[in-house]
Amino acid sequence: MYKVCLRQLSNTKSVPPRGISNQCSRGIVGYFRRYKNNRIDEQRLKYLGPDKPAAEWVLLNGGKVKMGGSDAWITSFWDFPHSDHSPTFKLTHIHADNTEITSTGFRYVKNIPFIHSASFSNCRYVDDNALPHLQTSADSGNLKVLNLSQTSITPEGVAVLQHFKSLKYLDISQCSKLSPRGRVTSSSSDDVSIASPELEEMVLQLRAHLPKCSIILRSRRVISESLGG
């Protein structure tokens, strides 16, 4: 985005129109904000372990988290525990819907052993590259609920999801890259009408690998209930 904006500005001989200037400015600022909020602090990961840096990453991007032993959502750094090291500091729930979280930042969610649910609905910068990192946490057997609706995952990403054996609920609704026509229709979570034979085969394979998982292709009701609202 920022490269396109810079090219537009460089090709403008006079002062650029206000609309283009403002759009480009927002694009450049947004790019660097996402870069800053999703870059990996390897030293902090090494010093603190995965749970606290992962929670900080979610909060920095405007999401919220729950920690083990508490039913309350933490929504800002001001509500965050100040102690760096605590045996009870265990990340259990992530709610990052509508944030600018990117796949680059998913390095933070590697090896989170107590994660129970994670929601990244409408995170357009989340794609297939995020899933191998998240899989290392899913391998713990505690991840039950995963919401990837309205993200940029592709059929290749869905193939990775076959290894998330502990899942009970999976939402992959409204992911435009999962269908050539960019749309999946469904009358219910159990009765599915799919826009393409390729997607139908993909979902059948996913269900074969995750027989105990409810795969949501349109409704988010179950996901919302499982995340505690």
N, C-alpha and C positions, 0 to 999 in steps of 0.2 A: 504494500500500500504506500509506504513512505517513498519508495523509489519512483512510483508512478507520479506522486505529487511533486517530487523534486524535478522530474522530467517535464511536467506540465509548466512548472514555474520557470524553468530554464528556457522554455520555448516561447515564453511570453515577453514580447519586446518592451511593452510598457507595463505600468502597474497592473497586476492581474485583477480581474473582477473580484469583487468582494466575496461572492459565493464560492468561487474556486479557492480563494485564499483561505477562507474559514474552514472549508472542507479539508483541504490539505493540512492545515495546522492541526485540526482535530485528529487527522489520520496519523501524523507524525507523533503527536503527543501520546496518542493511544498506543502506538507501536512501542515507544520507549517505556511507557507505564507497564505494559504487559511483559516486556523484557525484564524490567526491574523486579516486578512482583513474582516472576516465575523462574528466575535464575537460581541455580543451586548453590547453596553454601555448604561445601563438602566438609569444612572444618567443624561447622556447627552440627552436622549430622554425625560426625565421628565422635564429637564430645558429648552430645546429648542423647544419641540414639535416635530412632526414627519418629517416635510419637510426638514429641513437642515441636520439632521443626515442621512436621506435617500439619499439625494444628495451626501453627503460626502462618504457614503458607495459605491455608484455607481462609483464615481470618484476614490476612493481608489483601486477599482478592475479593473480600466482601461476603464471604460465606460464614457459616457457623458450625460449631462442633459440640459434641458431647464427650465427656471423659468418663472413665469407669467409676462407678459408685455414685453417680449423679444423674438425675433426670432433667437437669436444667441445661438449656443451650447456652453456650458461650458465644457471644456475638462480637466481641471486640477485645483488643489487647488490654484494655482497662479492666476487663473481667477475668483476665488470664491469670493463672497461678504464677506467683513471682519466683518460687523456688525452681532452680534449674533441674535439680535431681530430686525425684520423689518416686518411691516404689509404687504409689497408687496412680501415677500419671500415665494413664492408658487411654489412647484414643479409640473410641468405640463407634462414633457416628460422625459422618461428614454430610453436610448439606450445603452444596455449592451451586445451586441452581442460579442461572442467569448471571453468572460471573464471568470474568475474563481469564479464568484458569486456562492454561494451555497444556498440551501434552508434554512439553519440556519439563514443567513443574512436577509431573507425576513421578519423577525420581524420588520425591519426598514420601510417596506412599508405598515404597518398597518395604516389605518385611514388617508391616504393621500387624502384630499377631492377634490383637483383640478387636479388630474392626468388625462391626456387625452390619452396618449399612452405609452406603455411599450413594449420594445423588448428585449428578452433574447435568441435570436437564437444561437444555438450551445453552450449553457451553459450546459455542461454535468452533472454538479453537482446540477442542478435544477430538482426537482422531485415533487411528489404529495404533500409533506410536505410544499411546498412553497405556494400552492394555497389558503388555508384558510386565510393566512395573507393578500394575495393580494385581496381576496374577500371583506375584510373590506373596502378597498379603492374603489373597484368596486361598492359597495353599495351606494356610493355617487351619482352615476348616470352619472359621467363625463368620465369614462374610456370607450373609443370608439374603440381603436386599441390595440390588444394584440398579440404578436408574441412569441410562445413557440416552434417553429420548432427546431428539432434536440436536444430536451431536453430529460429528462428521465421520463416524465410523463407516466402514465399507464391508462387503462380504468377507474380505480377508480378516478384518477385525472380529467379525462374528465367529470365524473359525477358531480364533484364540479363546473366545468365550466358552467354547466347548470344554475347556479345561477348568472352568470355575465350578468344580463339582459340588461345593457346599451351598450354592445358590438355591433359594426357595422362590424368589421373585426377581424377574429380570425385565426391565422396560427398555425396549429398543424401538419405541414408536416414533414416527415422524422423522426418521433419519433419512434425509433426501438421497444419500449415496447408497442406500440399500436397495433402491429400485431404479431401473432405467427411466421410469416416469416420475420418480421422486415422491411416490405416494403409496401408502399401504392402507387398505380399508379393512375394517373389522366390525362385525355386529356385536361381538363380545370377546372377552379374553380367551374364550375356549372355542368359539366358532369363528374361524378366520377366513376371510376372502382376500386373497393376495393379488397384487397388481401384476405379477409376472411369474411364470413357471420357475425361473431361476431363484427368485426369492422364496417361493413355496418349498423348493428342494432344500434351500439353505436352512429354513426354519425347521423342516422335518429332521434334518441332520442334527440341528441344535437340540431339538427335543429328545432325540434318541440318546444323545450324550448326557442330557440333563433331565432325566425322566421325572424327577421330583420337583422340578422348577416350573412355576407358572410364568410363561413368557408373554409379556404384555405388548401388544402391537397397536393399541389405541388408548385404552382406558388407563388412567393413572391412579384410580381409586385405591387399589390394593397397595401400591407403592406408598402413597401418602399416609395411609393408616400404619404401615409397617415402620415408617420413619417417625412416627409419633407426631404427625402434623408439621 
